[in-house]
């Protein structure tokens, strides 16, 4: 019998559970970004203020649509070591260089722009989340960068993970899985609404629904569907593969699931479809991408060490909190999956001084003991989940650890 496995856990899960691992955040799959400056090399200069060499690479990573401020990712080489920095140009032409350690910024569509940081600057926090830039407050935040709906009532984020599945012979098979989470701006609840082994190209429509591609086990082919977060209802659109969605035109670009894969455009307002030529398709792709190619470049002779340095605030988001018998612990987030609310183990273990005992750390067969005074539970594949290499538990398991009054709620301060 084929058994659906739990998320894949690296062999080093015990280390991930007990302490953060350093890494440089890269762009997610499916994002159309220039990664030239994002490629970090092992021998890099961490203090840009000390360089004398000029930059040899530059590109616009982001333009703030509200203020018009332009953010350039630049890079150069000195003494065989590469350095990275971000320079911002205000609408009046004023240039400033971001403080050392922040290496690039890049557009993320409906979500806030992502930021890359050297591990020596800030190591990842409890859940190995990404970093993004809050333009309004000049703050770099560690946390979920949500794609926000047009009415700002909903937002979604994508979690990428590896899962272990057991085949009929008992062998473990590892595959990637994309998990789509929707957040309610009013209640602050975060819920998984969809998982897929392939990138679903999800986007917000003009009427605040999610449009995405998924595989229909009934029809045995790809289908395009709409998800209404206000009702939790799915609506079938067509059997086809989604290429892109242009919200300002409410235009769906797709191919039918047949050998020719002829691209077509479907106007979701008029319900009319038309066949696209290769030239027409390419124009739509160009329209869908954020292009900064026409923006004026920085003077290649610019000495960035003479620019004023912009200091950035840094914070780690704490979207939720739990009150346990009078004690309050804030943590990155709690997420609901199939009706069950899951809470991260590590911030709770750190705050409450639990004893963690790694018994098994293999990918598809992990086992951890948690000791709280006279109470003990064991977490295995069947009674826990793993998100971003971190274990999550339920309120029922907290009760099994001896806690009686358990209240989970949004952390209004957010940090």
NUMIBA-584248 format. One record per residue (C-alpha): residue in three letters; x, y, z; residue number from 1. Coordinates in steps of 0.02 Angstrom, whole numbers, plus 50000, padded with zeros to 5 digits. Example, Ala and Ser with C-alpha at 12.3 -4.5 7.8 and 13.67 -1.06 7.14 Angstrom:
BEGIN
> resn:xx:yy:zz:resi
> ALA:50615:49775:50390:1
> SER:50684:49947:50357:2
! end
This chain:
BEGIN
> resn:xx:yy:zz:resi
> UNK:50000:50000:50000:1
> UNK:50064:50173:49957:2
> UNK:50078:50282:50110:3
> UNK:50086:50470:50103:4
> UNK:50239:50523:50199:5
> UNK:50276:50671:50310:6
> UNK:50391:50815:50258:7
> UNK:50570:50762:50226:8
> UNK:50687:50796:50372:9
> UNK:50872:50817:50340:10
> UNK:50989:50701:50435:11
> UNK:51048:50854:50530:12
> UNK:50872:50893:50593:13
> UNK:50927:50881:50774:14
> UNK:51049:51024:50746:15
> UNK:50915:51126:50656:16
> UNK:50794:51097:50798:17
> UNK:50916:51152:50932:18
> UNK:51003:51295:50841:19
> UNK:50996:51402:50686:20
> UNK:51101:51366:50533:21
> UNK:51183:51505:50431:22
> UNK:51132:51529:50251:23
> UNK:51109:51663:50120:24
> UNK:50932:51685:50063:25
> UNK:50904:51660:49876:26
> UNK:50754:51688:49766:27
> UNK:50612:51562:49762:28
> UNK:50578:51455:49610:29
> UNK:50460:51538:49489:30
> UNK:50515:51716:49525:31
> UNK:50582:51807:49372:32
> UNK:50732:51899:49445:33
> UNK:50909:51938:49396:34
> UNK:51018:51829:49506:35
> UNK:51187:51900:49452:36
> UNK:51220:51990:49614:37
> UNK:51134:51857:49720:38
> UNK:51269:51728:49688:39
> UNK:51378:51737:49842:40
> UNK:51552:51662:49835:41
> UNK:51649:51586:49978:42
> UNK:51782:51723:49984:43
> UNK:51686:51885:49996:44
> UNK:51716:52056:50070:45
> UNK:51599:52089:50214:46
> UNK:51647:52272:50244:47
> UNK:51610:52371:50087:48
> UNK:51666:52533:50167:49
> UNK:51845:52470:50158:50
> UNK:51850:52433:49971:51
> UNK:51943:52543:49848:52
> UNK:51900:52449:49687:53
> UNK:51756:52510:49580:54
> UNK:51602:52404:49552:55
> UNK:51597:52299:49392:56
> UNK:51416:52239:49402:57
> UNK:51255:52335:49428:58
> UNK:51070:52311:49397:59
> UNK:50909:52383:49465:60
> UNK:50836:52264:49591:61
> UNK:50681:52361:49640:62
> UNK:50587:52524:49612:63
> UNK:50465:52583:49745:64
> UNK:50301:52618:49653:65
> UNK:50246:52740:49788:66
> UNK:50399:52854:49799:67
> UNK:50496:52813:49641:68
> UNK:50653:52772:49740:69
> UNK:50770:52660:49640:70
> UNK:50872:52522:49721:71
> UNK:51029:52462:49631:72
> UNK:51121:52300:49667:73
> UNK:51306:52325:49637:74
> UNK:51459:52215:49652:75
> UNK:51646:52223:49627:76
> UNK:51808:52129:49658:77
> UNK:51952:52180:49769:78
> UNK:52102:52071:49810:79
> UNK:52017:51924:49724:80
> UNK:51868:51940:49839:81
> UNK:51695:51996:49783:82
> UNK:51595:52126:49876:83
> UNK:51409:52169:49864:84
> UNK:51306:52319:49911:85
> UNK:51141:52409:49882:86
> UNK:51133:52591:49827:87
> UNK:50970:52686:49827:88
> UNK:50930:52840:49725:89
> UNK:50789:52953:49785:90
> UNK:50678:53047:49661:91
> UNK:50782:53205:49686:92
> UNK:50940:53110:49636:93
> UNK:51015:53088:49810:94
> UNK:51119:52929:49826:95
> UNK:51144:52827:49983:96
> UNK:51229:52660:50015:97
> UNK:51151:52531:50128:98
> UNK:51253:52480:50278:99
> UNK:51371:52332:50261:100
> UNK:51298:52157:50262:101
> UNK:51145:52190:50155:102
> UNK:51197:52125:49985:103
> UNK:51047:52139:49867:104
> UNK:50863:52179:49848:105
> UNK:50746:52112:49715:106
> UNK:50566:52132:49661:107
> UNK:50443:51998:49719:108
> UNK:50284:52048:49629:109
> UNK:50136:52073:49746:110
> UNK:50246:52038:49897:111
> UNK:50371:52156:49978:112
> UNK:50543:52157:49896:113
> UNK:50659:52020:49956:114
> UNK:50830:52054:50030:115
> UNK:50990:51951:50038:116
> UNK:51100:51963:50191:117
> UNK:51274:51898:50230:118
> UNK:51271:51761:50364:119
> UNK:51398:51863:50462:120
> UNK:51270:52004:50475:121
> UNK:51119:51908:50540:122
> UNK:51098:51721:50553:123
> UNK:50926:51646:50516:124
> UNK:50806:51641:50661:125
> UNK:50692:51505:50728:126
> UNK:50612:51449:50565:127
> UNK:50739:51489:50428:128
> UNK:50622:51613:50346:129
> UNK:50673:51739:50214:130
> UNK:50707:51924:50228:131
> UNK:50609:52066:50151:132
> UNK:50613:52256:50151:133
> UNK:50477:52362:50230:134
> UNK:50501:52521:50128:135
> UNK:50390:52632:50235:136
> UNK:50492:52603:50393:137
> UNK:50664:52569:50313:138
> UNK:50662:52402:50404:139
> UNK:50726:52233:50347:140
> UNK:50614:52099:50418:141
> UNK:50639:51913:50437:142
> UNK:50473:51828:50405:143
> UNK:50343:51778:50278:144
> UNK:50337:51901:50132:145
> UNK:50155:51888:50083:146
> UNK:50079:51922:49913:147
> UNK:49935:52037:49958:148
> UNK:49764:52036:49874:149
> UNK:49705:52196:49786:150
> UNK:49584:52236:49929:151
> UNK:49719:52198:50061:152
> UNK:49599:52078:50146:153
> UNK:49700:51921:50108:154
> UNK:49879:51870:50076:155
> UNK:49967:51711:50027:156
> UNK:50142:51641:50041:157
> UNK:50224:51483:49973:158
> UNK:50321:51358:50077:159
> UNK:50440:51244:49981:160
> UNK:50490:51080:50061:161
> UNK:50541:50902:50025:162
> UNK:50428:50758:50073:163
> UNK:50467:50574:50093:164
> UNK:50343:50452:50018:165
> UNK:50346:50265:50043:166
> UNK:50310:50159:49890:167
> UNK:50234:49985:49882:168
> UNK:50403:49906:49916:169
> UNK:50432:50009:50072:170
> UNK:50568:50115:49992:171
> UNK:50571:50302:50026:172
> UNK:50553:50421:49881:173
> UNK:50596:50604:49904:174
> UNK:50507:50740:49806:175
> UNK:50479:50927:49816:176
> UNK:50314:50996:49877:177
> UNK:50242:51172:49869:178
> UNK:50124:51222:50007:179
> UNK:50012:51376:49985:180
> UNK:49961:51469:50142:181
> UNK:49828:51604:50152:182
> UNK:49823:51735:50289:183
> UNK:49667:51827:50345:184
> UNK:49710:52010:50373:185
> UNK:49568:52028:50501:186
> UNK:49593:51875:50610:187
> UNK:49780:51851:50569:188
> UNK:49748:51665:50550:189
> UNK:49865:51572:50433:190
> UNK:49802:51417:50345:191
> UNK:49868:51295:50217:192
> UNK:49743:51286:50074:193
> UNK:49834:51187:49940:194
> UNK:49988:51079:49910:195
> UNK:50066:51027:49746:196
> UNK:50221:50936:49685:197
> UNK:50243:51071:49553:198
> UNK:50244:51261:49553:199
> UNK:50062:51317:49533:200
> UNK:50093:51495:49468:201
> UNK:49970:51564:49595:202
> UNK:49917:51746:49580:203
> UNK:49782:51862:49644:204
> UNK:49643:51907:49524:205
> UNK:49556:52075:49511:206
> UNK:49413:52007:49617:207
> UNK:49527:51947:49758:208
> UNK:49531:51762:49717:209
> UNK:49683:51653:49694:210
> UNK:49705:51583:49519:211
> UNK:49820:51434:49501:212
> UNK:49857:51272:49410:213
> UNK:49839:51103:49491:214
> UNK:49833:50922:49435:215
> UNK:49662:50840:49430:216
> UNK:49672:50658:49482:217
> UNK:49496:50634:49416:218
> UNK:49527:50707:49243:219
> UNK:49710:50651:49246:220
> UNK:49771:50817:49177:221
> UNK:49810:50995:49230:222
> UNK:49668:51111:49271:223
> UNK:49656:51296:49307:224
> UNK:49550:51342:49459:225
> UNK:49501:51489:49568:226
> UNK:49505:51489:49758:227
> UNK:49396:51612:49853:228
> UNK:49473:51636:50027:229
> UNK:49314:51718:50093:230
> UNK:49213:51559:50063:231
> UNK:49351:51427:50049:232
> UNK:49269:51368:49888:233
> UNK:49357:51311:49730:234
> UNK:49291:51353:49557:235
> UNK:49342:51258:49401:236
> UNK:49396:51368:49255:237
> UNK:49460:51246:49123:238
> UNK:49568:51094:49090:239
> UNK:49729:51178:49038:240
> UNK:49904:51227:49093:241
> UNK:49927:51403:49161:242
> UNK:50063:51509:49082:243
> UNK:50027:51677:49162:244
> UNK:49891:51792:49223:245
> UNK:49886:51980:49189:246
> UNK:49781:52057:49326:247
> UNK:49764:52231:49252:248
> UNK:49681:52153:49099:249
> UNK:49601:52005:49189:250
> UNK:49684:51901:49054:251
> UNK:49726:51716:49073:252
> UNK:49863:51646:48960:253
> UNK:49864:51457:48945:254
> UNK:49890:51303:48837:255
> UNK:49768:51161:48816:256
> UNK:49825:50990:48874:257
> UNK:49854:50921:48700:258
> UNK:50008:50885:48592:259
> UNK:50021:51052:48500:260
> UNK:50014:51155:48661:261
> UNK:49951:51304:48561:262
> UNK:49956:51458:48676:263
> UNK:49793:51552:48698:264
> UNK:49731:51706:48790:265
> UNK:49566:51701:48883:266
> UNK:49482:51864:48933:267
> UNK:49401:51821:49099:268
> UNK:49284:51971:49087:269
> UNK:49212:51937:48913:270
> UNK:49238:51747:48921:271
> UNK:49321:51751:48750:272
> UNK:49478:51659:48699:273
> UNK:49598:51687:48555:274
> UNK:49747:51592:48485:275
> UNK:49915:51677:48512:276
> UNK:50060:51685:48392:277
> UNK:50235:51664:48461:278
> UNK:50262:51851:48442:279
> UNK:50101:51893:48536:280
> UNK:50145:51771:48675:281
> UNK:50318:51847:48696:282
> UNK:50242:52020:48710:283
> UNK:50128:51961:48848:284
> UNK:50275:51884:48940:285
> UNK:50367:52050:48925:286
> UNK:50214:52140:48990:287
> UNK:50202:52024:49140:288
> UNK:50383:52048:49193:289
> UNK:50445:52195:49292:290
> UNK:50574:52272:49177:291
> UNK:50697:52402:49236:292
> UNK:50805:52401:49080:293
> UNK:50761:52581:49033:294
> UNK:50810:52654:49202:295
> UNK:50968:52758:49206:296
> UNK:51120:52664:49270:297
> UNK:51238:52724:49403:298
> UNK:51396:52813:49348:299
> UNK:51526:52672:49331:300
> UNK:51656:52792:49404:301
> UNK:51553:52815:49562:302
> UNK:51653:52789:49721:303
> UNK:51524:52711:49835:304
> UNK:51635:52723:49990:305
> UNK:51605:52911:49986:306
> UNK:51416:52894:49987:307
> UNK:51321:52926:50148:308
> UNK:51276:52761:50231:309
> UNK:51094:52721:50266:310
> UNK:51066:52624:50426:311
> UNK:50927:52495:50421:312
> UNK:50823:52431:50564:313
> UNK:50811:52241:50576:314
> UNK:50675:52139:50659:315
> UNK:50612:51961:50664:316
> UNK:50424:51948:50640:317
> UNK:50324:51862:50776:318
> UNK:50150:51841:50701:319
> UNK:50076:51736:50841:320
> UNK:50095:51702:51026:321
> UNK:50041:51569:51147:322
> UNK:49995:51590:51330:323
> UNK:50032:51436:51432:324
> UNK:49973:51440:51612:325
> UNK:50015:51625:51624:326
> UNK:50176:51622:51521:327
> UNK:50179:51711:51352:328
> UNK:50291:51651:51211:329
> UNK:50298:51741:51044:330
> UNK:50349:51647:50887:331
> UNK:50359:51673:50697:332
> UNK:50190:51595:50658:333
> UNK:50064:51457:50690:334
> UNK:49985:51376:50539:335
> UNK:49824:51276:50520:336
> UNK:49830:51119:50413:337
> UNK:49671:51019:50383:338
> UNK:49588:51094:50535:339
> UNK:49734:51068:50656:340
> UNK:49836:51215:50721:341
> UNK:50024:51182:50723:342
> UNK:50150:51275:50831:343
> UNK:50341:51276:50813:344
> UNK:50438:51175:50941:345
> UNK:50601:51272:50948:346
> UNK:50543:51442:51016:347
> UNK:50434:51351:51143:348
> UNK:50575:51235:51195:349
> UNK:50695:51382:51214:350
> UNK:50574:51486:51318:351
> UNK:50509:51344:51426:352
> UNK:50675:51251:51446:353
> UNK:50615:51086:51379:354
> UNK:50735:50943:51366:355
> UNK:50746:50882:51185:356
> UNK:50809:50705:51153:357
> UNK:50846:50658:50972:358
> UNK:50814:50471:50959:359
> UNK:50807:50451:50769:360
> UNK:50856:50582:50640:361
> UNK:50832:50490:50476:362
> UNK:50731:50573:50339:363
> UNK:50573:50468:50341:364
> UNK:50586:50397:50516:365
> UNK:50627:50532:50645:366
> UNK:50590:50522:50831:367
> UNK:50614:50657:50963:368
> UNK:50577:50651:51147:369
> UNK:50520:50810:51237:370
> UNK:50532:50814:51425:371
> UNK:50443:50945:51530:372
> UNK:50463:50905:51714:373
> UNK:50373:50740:51745:374
> UNK:50286:50746:51576:375
> UNK:50355:50673:51415:376
> UNK:50298:50655:51235:377
> UNK:50381:50584:51081:378
> UNK:50366:50663:50909:379
> UNK:50370:50552:50755:380
> UNK:50311:50564:50574:381
> UNK:50135:50512:50618:382
> UNK:50099:50642:50754:383
> UNK:50201:50795:50703:384
> UNK:50250:50895:50549:385
> UNK:50408:50979:50488:386
> UNK:50411:51152:50407:387
> UNK:50574:51231:50351:388
> UNK:50673:51096:50442:389
> UNK:50584:51134:50606:390
> UNK:50466:51025:50706:391
> UNK:50288:51081:50742:392
> UNK:50167:51015:50875:393
> UNK:49984:51035:50922:394
> UNK:49892:51108:51070:395
> UNK:49844:50932:51119:396
> UNK:50027:50885:51135:397
> UNK:50056:51039:51242:398
> UNK:49920:50974:51356:399
> UNK:50011:50807:51363:400
> UNK:50163:50904:51426:401
> UNK:50060:50961:51576:402
> UNK:49998:51131:51519:403
> UNK:49816:51165:51558:404
> UNK:49772:51341:51500:405
> UNK:49829:51359:51319:406
> UNK:49781:51514:51218:407
> UNK:49851:51547:51043:408
> UNK:49819:51719:50969:409
> UNK:49891:51849:50850:410
> UNK:50037:51950:50915:411
> UNK:49975:52126:50880:412
> UNK:50147:52203:50903:413
> UNK:50215:52086:50769:414
> UNK:50387:52070:50849:415
! end
